[in-house]
C-alpha cells in the first residue's frame, strides 16, 4: 500500500485497535469486528429525558426549568410566609385572647 492509502485508513480506524499492517491478518480483523459490533450496539438518537424524582426535583422541573418557567414560585413563597407568620402570631399572641373579649394585656 502506498503511504497515502495507509494515512487514509489510519484516520478511519482508531490507532490502538487496528493498524494498516493488521487489517489483513486474522487477529486485527477480529479486533476490528469487535469494535464494529460494539459501535453497532450503542443506542442511537438523543438520550431520553430524565424524569425528576422527589418533591423538590418535581417542583423545580415544573416551575423553573426550560419553557415552564413562571412567577408562581414567588406567589407560593408569599403564601408560605403569610401562613408561617399567621401561625406564629396565633401561637404567641392571638390564642391568649380567644376567650376574653374585653381583656387585653
N, CA, C and O atoms as CSV, one atom per row, in Angstrom:
chain,resi,resn,atom,element,x,y,z
A,1,UNK,N,N,0.839,-1.183,0.000
A,1,UNK,CA,C,0.000,0.000,0.000
A,1,UNK,C,C,0.880,1.241,0.000
A,1,UNK,O,O,1.980,1.268,0.551
A,2,UNK,N,N,0.361,2.219,-0.617
A,2,UNK,CA,C,1.132,3.451,-0.634
A,2,UNK,C,C,0.911,4.205,0.679
A,2,UNK,O,O,0.022,3.881,1.466
A,3,UNK,N,N,1.724,5.186,0.880
A,3,UNK,CA,C,1.668,5.978,2.103
A,3,UNK,C,C,0.333,6.720,2.232
A,3,UNK,O,O,-0.191,6.852,3.338
A,4,UNK,N,N,-0.217,7.198,1.128
A,4,UNK,CA,C,-1.469,7.947,1.142
A,4,UNK,C,C,-2.624,7.046,1.562
A,4,UNK,O,O,-3.485,7.481,2.326
A,5,UNK,N,N,-2.670,5.818,1.092
A,5,UNK,CA,C,-3.732,4.879,1.452
A,5,UNK,C,C,-3.628,4.523,2.922
A,5,UNK,O,O,-4.644,4.476,3.615
A,6,UNK,N,N,-2.421,4.270,3.415
A,6,UNK,CA,C,-2.233,3.960,4.831
A,6,UNK,C,C,-2.688,5.123,5.708
A,6,UNK,O,O,-3.338,4.925,6.735
A,7,UNK,N,N,-2.338,6.335,5.288
A,7,UNK,CA,C,-2.746,7.511,6.058
A,7,UNK,C,C,-4.269,7.664,6.036
A,7,UNK,O,O,-4.858,8.044,7.048
A,8,UNK,N,N,-4.902,7.383,4.930
A,8,UNK,CA,C,-6.361,7.443,4.842
A,8,UNK,C,C,-7.027,6.425,5.737
A,8,UNK,O,O,-8.039,6.724,6.369
A,9,UNK,N,N,-6.470,5.219,5.801
A,9,UNK,CA,C,-7.025,4.193,6.675
A,9,UNK,C,C,-6.782,4.516,8.143
A,9,UNK,O,O,-7.607,4.184,8.994
A,10,UNK,N,N,-5.667,5.157,8.448
A,10,UNK,CA,C,-5.368,5.438,9.847
A,10,UNK,C,C,-6.322,6.472,10.430
A,10,UNK,O,O,-6.516,6.497,11.646
A,11,UNK,N,N,-6.917,7.316,9.615
A,11,UNK,CA,C,-7.877,8.276,10.148
A,11,UNK,C,C,-9.241,7.651,10.387
A,11,UNK,O,O,-10.025,8.182,11.175
A,12,UNK,N,N,-9.543,6.553,9.739
A,12,UNK,CA,C,-10.827,5.890,9.926
A,12,UNK,C,C,-10.832,4.928,11.095
A,12,UNK,O,O,-11.869,4.726,11.726
A,13,UNK,N,N,-9.699,4.336,11.390
A,13,UNK,CA,C,-9.610,3.299,12.402
A,13,UNK,C,C,-8.799,3.829,13.577
A,13,UNK,O,O,-7.701,4.347,13.375
A,14,UNK,N,N,-9.315,3.713,14.806
A,14,UNK,CA,C,-8.541,4.160,15.958
A,14,UNK,C,C,-7.191,3.444,16.007
A,14,UNK,O,O,-7.142,2.241,15.750
A,15,UNK,N,N,-6.103,4.130,16.325
A,15,UNK,CA,C,-4.758,3.569,16.181
A,15,UNK,C,C,-4.455,2.403,17.105
A,15,UNK,O,O,-3.688,1.524,16.712
A,16,UNK,N,N,-5.002,2.341,18.296
A,16,UNK,CA,C,-4.659,1.256,19.208
A,16,UNK,C,C,-5.468,0.003,18.938
A,16,UNK,O,O,-5.152,-1.058,19.475
A,17,UNK,N,N,-6.490,0.100,18.129
A,17,UNK,CA,C,-7.348,-1.053,17.874
A,17,UNK,C,C,-6.869,-1.818,16.644
A,17,UNK,O,O,-6.749,-3.043,16.674
A,18,UNK,N,N,-6.603,-1.112,15.594
A,18,UNK,CA,C,-6.136,-1.775,14.380
A,18,UNK,C,C,-5.215,-0.829,13.626
A,18,UNK,O,O,-5.392,0.389,13.653
A,19,UNK,N,N,-4.260,-1.391,12.975
A,19,UNK,CA,C,-3.370,-0.585,12.152
A,19,UNK,C,C,-3.440,-1.106,10.728
A,19,UNK,O,O,-4.037,-2.151,10.470
A,20,UNK,N,N,-2.834,-0.384,9.814
A,20,UNK,CA,C,-2.882,-0.786,8.407
A,20,UNK,C,C,-2.191,-2.124,8.190
A,20,UNK,O,O,-2.572,-2.860,7.279
A,21,UNK,N,N,-1.183,-2.468,8.997
A,21,UNK,CA,C,-0.493,-3.740,8.833
A,21,UNK,C,C,-1.371,-4.921,9.266
A,21,UNK,O,O,-1.250,-6.013,8.710
A,22,UNK,N,N,-2.244,-4.715,10.245
A,22,UNK,CA,C,-3.034,-5.821,10.778
A,22,UNK,C,C,-4.410,-5.975,10.137
A,22,UNK,O,O,-5.178,-6.848,10.541
A,23,UNK,N,N,-4.733,-5.156,9.160
A,23,UNK,CA,C,-6.059,-5.260,8.560
A,23,UNK,C,C,-6.279,-6.597,7.865
A,23,UNK,O,O,-7.379,-7.148,7.915
A,24,UNK,N,N,-5.268,-7.110,7.233
A,24,UNK,CA,C,-5.428,-8.381,6.538
A,24,UNK,C,C,-5.239,-9.576,7.447
A,24,UNK,O,O,-5.698,-10.668,7.113
A,25,UNK,N,N,-4.586,-9.414,8.577
A,25,UNK,CA,C,-4.319,-10.530,9.496
A,25,UNK,C,C,-5.567,-10.849,10.305
A,25,UNK,O,O,-6.424,-9.991,10.515
A,26,UNK,N,N,-5.654,-12.078,10.751
A,26,UNK,CA,C,-6.822,-12.541,11.496
A,26,UNK,C,C,-6.990,-11.837,12.845
A,26,UNK,O,O,-8.109,-11.430,13.156
A,27,UNK,N,N,-5.945,-11.669,13.665
A,27,UNK,CA,C,-6.163,-11.007,14.957
A,27,UNK,C,C,-6.634,-9.556,14.804
A,27,UNK,O,O,-7.510,-9.118,15.550
A,28,UNK,N,N,-6.078,-8.812,13.865
A,28,UNK,CA,C,-6.507,-7.430,13.641
A,28,UNK,C,C,-7.931,-7.363,13.131
A,28,UNK,O,O,-8.700,-6.491,13.533
A,29,UNK,N,N,-8.283,-8.285,12.245
A,29,UNK,CA,C,-9.639,-8.304,11.705
A,29,UNK,C,C,-10.643,-8.658,12.799
A,29,UNK,O,O,-11.753,-8.126,12.823
A,30,UNK,N,N,-10.256,-9.543,13.691
A,30,UNK,CA,C,-11.141,-9.933,14.796
A,30,UNK,C,C,-11.367,-8.746,15.731
A,30,UNK,O,O,-12.491,-8.497,16.168
A,31,UNK,N,N,-10.292,-8.015,16.036
A,31,UNK,CA,C,-10.429,-6.846,16.902
A,31,UNK,C,C,-11.284,-5.773,16.235
A,31,UNK,O,O,-12.098,-5.123,16.891
A,32,UNK,N,N,-11.097,-5.594,14.941
A,32,UNK,CA,C,-11.890,-4.619,14.213
A,32,UNK,C,C,-13.364,-5.023,14.195
A,32,UNK,O,O,-14.244,-4.171,14.317
A,33,UNK,N,N,-13.630,-6.305,14.047
A,33,UNK,CA,C,-15.016,-6.788,14.083
A,33,UNK,C,C,-15.629,-6.542,15.463
A,33,UNK,O,O,-16.809,-6.208,15.565
A,34,UNK,N,N,-14.829,-6.706,16.533
A,34,UNK,CA,C,-15.323,-6.436,17.887
A,34,UNK,C,C,-15.667,-4.957,18.061
A,34,UNK,O,O,-16.663,-4.610,18.696
A,35,UNK,N,N,-14.837,-4.100,17.494
A,35,UNK,CA,C,-15.103,-2.666,17.585
A,35,UNK,C,C,-16.371,-2.311,16.826
A,35,UNK,O,O,-17.187,-1.528,17.312
A,36,UNK,N,N,-16.542,-2.872,15.653
A,36,UNK,CA,C,-17.742,-2.611,14.857
A,36,UNK,C,C,-18.979,-3.094,15.596
A,36,UNK,O,O,-19.996,-2.400,15.626
A,37,UNK,N,N,-18.901,-4.279,16.192
A,37,UNK,CA,C,-20.044,-4.794,16.962
A,37,UNK,C,C,-20.359,-3.902,18.154
A,37,UNK,O,O,-21.525,-3.680,18.478
A,38,UNK,N,N,-19.316,-3.390,18.807
A,38,UNK,CA,C,-19.523,-2.504,19.947
A,38,UNK,C,C,-20.263,-1.239,19.513
A,38,UNK,O,O,-21.226,-0.833,20.165
A,39,UNK,N,N,-19.827,-0.619,18.430
A,39,UNK,CA,C,-20.464,0.607,17.974
A,39,UNK,C,C,-21.865,0.360,17.422
A,39,UNK,O,O,-22.708,1.256,17.474
A,40,UNK,N,N,-22.130,-0.830,16.897
A,40,UNK,CA,C,-23.482,-1.146,16.438
A,40,UNK,C,C,-24.444,-1.290,17.609
A,40,UNK,O,O,-25.636,-1.010,17.476
A,41,UNK,N,N,-23.921,-1.732,18.770
A,41,UNK,CA,C,-24.773,-1.951,19.937
A,41,UNK,C,C,-25.118,-0.662,20.676
A,41,UNK,O,O,-26.028,-0.656,21.504
A,42,UNK,N,N,-24.412,0.425,20.393
A,42,UNK,CA,C,-24.691,1.686,21.081
A,42,UNK,C,C,-26.042,2.240,20.649
A,42,UNK,O,O,-26.424,2.094,19.488
A,43,UNK,N,N,-26.775,2.876,21.571
A,43,UNK,CA,C,-28.071,3.458,21.205
A,43,UNK,C,C,-27.898,4.661,20.289
A,43,UNK,O,O,-26.894,5.370,20.352
A,44,UNK,N,N,-28.873,4.875,19.454
A,44,UNK,CA,C,-28.829,5.989,18.501
A,44,UNK,C,C,-29.840,7.044,18.899
A,44,UNK,O,O,-30.818,6.758,19.589
A,45,UNK,N,N,-29.600,8.248,18.462
A,45,UNK,CA,C,-30.515,9.345,18.757
A,45,UNK,C,C,-30.161,10.023,20.062
A,45,UNK,O,O,-29.160,9.702,20.702
A,46,UNK,N,N,-30.996,10.959,20.438
A,46,UNK,CA,C,-30.749,11.695,21.674
A,46,UNK,C,C,-31.147,10.848,22.871
A,46,UNK,O,O,-31.967,9.936,22.767
A,47,UNK,N,N,-30.549,11.170,24.008
A,47,UNK,CA,C,-30.822,10.429,25.237
A,47,UNK,C,C,-32.240,10.733,25.702
A,47,UNK,O,O,-32.730,11.846,25.510
A,48,UNK,N,N,-32.904,9.748,26.315
A,48,UNK,CA,C,-34.260,10.002,26.814
A,48,UNK,C,C,-34.226,11.025,27.950
A,48,UNK,O,O,-33.247,11.112,28.692
A,49,UNK,N,N,-35.298,11.789,28.075
A,49,UNK,CA,C,-35.375,12.814,29.113
A,49,UNK,C,C,-35.513,12.142,30.474
A,49,UNK,O,O,-36.302,11.213,30.649
A,50,UNK,N,N,-34.737,12.628,31.426
A,50,UNK,CA,C,-34.734,12.053,32.768
A,50,UNK,C,C,-35.918,12.613,33.545
A,50,UNK,O,O,-36.113,13.826,33.608
A,51,UNK,N,N,-36.704,11.723,34.133
A,51,UNK,CA,C,-37.848,12.133,34.935
A,51,UNK,C,C,-37.353,12.513,36.331
A,51,UNK,O,O,-36.593,11.758,36.939
A,52,UNK,N,N,-37.774,13.675,36.849
A,52,UNK,CA,C,-37.336,14.070,38.187
A,52,UNK,C,C,-37.999,13.210,39.251
A,52,UNK,O,O,-39.163,12.829,39.134
A,53,UNK,N,N,-37.231,12.915,40.288
A,53,UNK,CA,C,-37.783,12.146,41.406
A,53,UNK,C,C,-37.595,12.968,42.666
A,53,UNK,O,O,-36.570,13.628,42.836
A,54,UNK,N,N,-38.552,12.933,43.522
A,54,UNK,CA,C,-38.502,13.718,44.746
A,54,UNK,C,C,-39.370,14.956,44.630
A,54,UNK,O,O,-39.653,15.429,43.529
A,55,UNK,N,N,-39.785,15.471,45.762
A,55,UNK,CA,C,-40.696,16.611,45.803
A,55,UNK,C,C,-40.067,17.867,45.215
A,55,UNK,O,O,-40.673,18.525,44.370
A,56,UNK,N,N,-38.859,18.205,45.652
A,56,UNK,CA,C,-38.220,19.441,45.178
A,56,UNK,C,C,-37.800,19.333,43.716
A,56,UNK,O,O,-37.864,20.326,42.992
A,57,UNK,N,N,-37.377,18.168,43.268
A,57,UNK,CA,C,-36.982,17.996,41.869
A,57,UNK,C,C,-38.189,18.156,40.947
A,57,UNK,O,O,-38.078,18.769,39.885
A,58,UNK,N,N,-39.338,17.612,41.341
A,58,UNK,CA,C,-40.548,17.779,40.528
A,58,UNK,C,C,-41.010,19.231,40.518
A,58,UNK,O,O,-41.454,19.731,39.484
A,59,UNK,N,N,-40.913,19.918,41.661
A,59,UNK,CA,C,-41.292,21.336,41.744
A,59,UNK,C,C,-40.385,22.167,40.847
A,59,UNK,O,O,-40.852,23.048,40.125
A,60,UNK,N,N,-39.084,21.881,40.896
A,60,UNK,CA,C,-38.130,22.611,40.066
A,60,UNK,C,C,-38.405,22.371,38.585
A,60,UNK,O,O,-38.371,23.313,37.792
A,61,UNK,N,N,-38.675,21.132,38.202
A,61,UNK,CA,C,-38.951,20.819,36.802
A,61,UNK,C,C,-40.243,21.486,36.336
A,61,UNK,O,O,-40.365,21.875,35.174
A,62,UNK,N,N,-41.197,21.613,37.244
A,62,UNK,CA,C,-42.486,22.178,36.860
A,62,UNK,C,C,-42.440,23.695,36.719
A,62,UNK,O,O,-43.054,24.245,35.805
A,63,UNK,N,N,-41.714,24.387,37.618
A,63,UNK,CA,C,-41.793,25.853,37.638
A,63,UNK,C,C,-40.528,26.579,37.216
A,63,UNK,O,O,-40.609,27.752,36.852
A,64,UNK,N,N,-39.354,25.938,37.247
A,64,UNK,CA,C,-38.111,26.661,36.991
A,64,UNK,C,C,-37.435,26.285,35.679
A,64,UNK,O,O,-36.848,27.157,35.038
A,65,UNK,N,N,-37.491,25.038,35.255
A,65,UNK,CA,C,-36.689,24.561,34.127
A,65,UNK,C,C,-37.341,24.862,32.784
A,65,UNK,O,O,-38.552,24.716,32.616
A,66,UNK,N,N,-36.516,25.284,31.834
A,66,UNK,CA,C,-36.901,25.397,30.436
A,66,UNK,C,C,-38.036,26.357,30.162
A,66,UNK,O,O,-38.098,27.450,30.725
A,67,UNK,N,N,-38.927,25.934,29.293
A,67,UNK,CA,C,-40.024,26.805,28.863
A,67,UNK,C,C,-41.145,26.887,29.893
A,67,UNK,O,O,-42.087,27.660,29.715
A,68,UNK,N,N,-41.058,26.102,30.971
A,68,UNK,CA,C,-42.093,26.109,32.004
A,68,UNK,C,C,-41.870,27.179,33.062
A,68,UNK,O,O,-42.659,27.273,34.002
A,69,UNK,N,N,-40.831,27.980,32.944
A,69,UNK,CA,C,-40.510,28.969,33.967
A,69,UNK,C,C,-41.655,29.964,34.117
A,69,UNK,O,O,-42.211,30.441,33.128
A,70,UNK,N,N,-42.003,30.271,35.375
A,70,UNK,CA,C,-43.093,31.210,35.636
A,70,UNK,C,C,-42.848,31.916,36.966
A,70,UNK,O,O,-41.862,31.652,37.654
A,71,UNK,N,N,-43.752,32.807,37.309
A,71,UNK,CA,C,-43.668,33.544,38.566
A,71,UNK,C,C,-44.418,32.880,39.698
A,71,UNK,O,O,-44.500,33.447,40.787
A,72,UNK,N,N,-44.964,31.706,39.481
A,72,UNK,CA,C,-45.737,31.016,40.509
A,72,UNK,C,C,-44.931,30.733,41.778
A,72,UNK,O,O,-45.504,30.820,42.864
A,73,UNK,N,N,-43.634,30.398,41.712
A,73,UNK,CA,C,-42.902,30.179,42.962
A,73,UNK,C,C,-42.860,31.418,43.857
A,73,UNK,O,O,-42.798,31.285,45.080
A,74,UNK,N,N,-42.892,32.612,43.279
A,74,UNK,CA,C,-42.930,33.829,44.081
A,74,UNK,C,C,-44.253,33.923,44.846
A,74,UNK,O,O,-44.267,34.293,46.020
A,75,UNK,N,N,-45.349,33.593,44.191
A,75,UNK,CA,C,-46.655,33.580,44.851
A,75,UNK,C,C,-46.680,32.509,45.931
A,75,UNK,O,O,-47.228,32.736,47.010
A,76,UNK,N,N,-46.101,31.356,45.665
A,76,UNK,CA,C,-46.043,30.286,46.661
A,76,UNK,C,C,-45.242,30.722,47.877
A,76,UNK,O,O,-45.625,30.430,49.010
A,77,UNK,N,N,-44.132,31.419,47.651
A,77,UNK,CA,C,-43.296,31.896,48.757
A,77,UNK,C,C,-44.048,32.911,49.607
A,77,UNK,O,O,-43.984,32.857,50.835
A,78,UNK,N,N,-44.750,33.822,48.979
A,78,UNK,CA,C,-45.522,34.825,49.721
A,78,UNK,C,C,-46.615,34.144,50.547
A,78,UNK,O,O,-46.827,34.498,51.707
A,79,UNK,N,N,-47.295,33.186,49.964
A,79,UNK,CA,C,-48.335,32.450,50.693
A,79,UNK,C,C,-47.763,31.662,51.863
A,79,UNK,O,O,-48.353,31.634,52.943
A,80,UNK,N,N,-46.617,31.023,51.652
A,80,UNK,CA,C,-45.998,30.252,52.734
A,80,UNK,C,C,-45.549,31.167,53.865
A,80,UNK,O,O,-45.726,30.835,55.037
A,81,UNK,N,N,-44.968,32.321,53.525
A,81,UNK,CA,C,-44.555,33.271,54.574
A,81,UNK,C,C,-45.758,33.812,55.338
A,81,UNK,O,O,-45.682,34.001,56.552
A,82,UNK,N,N,-46.865,34.064,54.645
A,82,UNK,CA,C,-48.083,34.513,55.316
A,82,UNK,C,C,-48.583,33.451,56.287
A,82,UNK,O,O,-48.928,33.765,57.427
A,83,UNK,N,N,-48.625,32.195,55.843
A,83,UNK,CA,C,-49.104,31.121,56.722
A,83,UNK,C,C,-48.195,30.925,57.934
A,83,UNK,O,O,-48.679,30.735,59.050
A,84,UNK,N,N,-46.902,30.971,57.721
A,84,UNK,CA,C,-45.964,30.812,58.839
A,84,UNK,C,C,-46.102,31.993,59.804
A,84,UNK,O,O,-46.111,31.793,61.018
A,85,UNK,N,N,-46.208,33.207,59.288
A,85,UNK,CA,C,-46.361,34.384,60.139
A,85,UNK,C,C,-47.649,34.362,60.929
A,85,UNK,O,O,-47.651,34.677,62.119
A,86,UNK,N,N,-48.755,33.993,60.282
A,86,UNK,CA,C,-50.029,33.944,60.995
A,86,UNK,C,C,-50.012,32.861,62.067
A,86,UNK,O,O,-50.542,33.057,63.160
A,87,UNK,N,N,-49.407,31.724,61.756
A,87,UNK,CA,C,-49.313,30.637,62.740
A,87,UNK,C,C,-48.509,31.084,63.955
A,87,UNK,O,O,-48.893,30.804,65.090
A,88,UNK,N,N,-47.403,31.770,63.725
A,88,UNK,CA,C,-46.600,32.258,64.847
A,88,UNK,C,C,-47.367,33.310,65.653
A,88,UNK,O,O,-47.322,33.287,66.883
A,89,UNK,N,N,-48.061,34.221,64.992
A,89,UNK,CA,C,-48.869,35.217,65.703
A,89,UNK,C,C,-49.944,34.540,66.538
A,89,UNK,O,O,-50.170,34.924,67.685
A,90,UNK,N,N,-50.593,33.561,65.987
A,90,UNK,CA,C,-51.647,32.868,66.717
A,90,UNK,C,C,-51.076,32.165,67.943
A,90,UNK,O,O,-51.629,32.273,69.037
A,91,UNK,N,N,-49.983,31.454,67.764
A,91,UNK,CA,C,-49.409,30.697,68.879
A,91,UNK,C,C,-48.883,31.614,69.987
A,91,UNK,O,O,-49.043,31.296,71.165
A,92,UNK,N,N,-48.269,32.726,69.641
A,92,UNK,CA,C,-47.642,33.563,70.647
A,92,UNK,C,C,-48.532,34.697,71.153
A,92,UNK,O,O,-48.220,35.301,72.179
A,93,UNK,N,N,-49.619,34.998,70.469
A,93,UNK,CA,C,-50.403,36.149,70.890
A,93,UNK,C,C,-51.908,35.910,70.812
A,93,UNK,O,O,-52.604,36.082,71.813
A,94,UNK,N,N,-52.420,35.525,69.665
A,94,UNK,CA,C,-53.860,35.518,69.439
A,94,UNK,C,C,-54.606,34.468,70.247
A,94,UNK,O,O,-55.752,34.709,70.626
A,95,UNK,N,N,-54.017,33.326,70.524
A,95,UNK,CA,C,-54.768,32.298,71.243
A,95,UNK,C,C,-54.987,32.681,72.701
A,95,UNK,O,O,-55.853,32.101,73.354
A,96,UNK,N,N,-54.240,33.628,73.226
A,96,UNK,CA,C,-54.451,34.075,74.602
A,96,UNK,C,C,-55.671,34.979,74.720
A,96,UNK,O,O,-56.207,35.138,75.817
A,97,UNK,N,N,-56.126,35.580,73.609
A,97,UNK,CA,C,-57.293,36.476,73.618
A,97,UNK,C,C,-58.538,35.771,73.106
A,97,UNK,O,O,-59.547,36.426,72.845
A,98,UNK,N,N,-58.494,34.490,72.959
A,98,UNK,CA,C,-59.590,33.765,72.340
A,98,UNK,C,C,-60.876,33.822,73.170
A,98,UNK,O,O,-61.951,34.045,72.614
A,99,UNK,N,N,-60.786,33.625,74.486
A,99,UNK,CA,C,-61.997,33.542,75.310
A,99,UNK,C,C,-62.406,34.838,75.934
A,99,UNK,O,O,-63.551,34.960,76.371
A,100,UNK,N,N,-61.552,35.800,75.999
A,100,UNK,CA,C,-61.898,37.038,76.710
A,100,UNK,C,C,-61.894,38.204,75.729
A,100,UNK,O,O,-60.858,38.556,75.167
A,101,UNK,N,N,-63.084,38.804,75.531
A,101,UNK,CA,C,-63.230,39.884,74.551
A,101,UNK,C,C,-62.656,41.200,75.093
A,101,UNK,O,O,-61.994,41.926,74.352
A,102,UNK,N,N,-62.898,41.521,76.371
A,102,UNK,CA,C,-62.539,42.821,76.907
A,102,UNK,C,C,-61.153,42.898,77.511
A,102,UNK,O,O,-60.631,43.996,77.705
A,103,UNK,N,N,-60.542,41.765,77.815
A,103,UNK,CA,C,-59.245,41.787,78.498
A,103,UNK,C,C,-58.106,41.811,77.482
A,103,UNK,O,O,-58.055,41.002,76.556
A,104,UNK,N,N,-57.220,42.736,77.676
A,104,UNK,CA,C,-56.020,42.781,76.860
A,104,UNK,C,C,-54.827,42.948,77.780
A,104,UNK,O,O,-54.962,43.494,78.874
A,105,UNK,N,N,-53.704,42.503,77.370
A,105,UNK,CA,C,-52.515,42.687,78.214
A,105,UNK,C,C,-51.548,43.618,77.629
A,105,UNK,O,O,-50.500,43.873,78.223
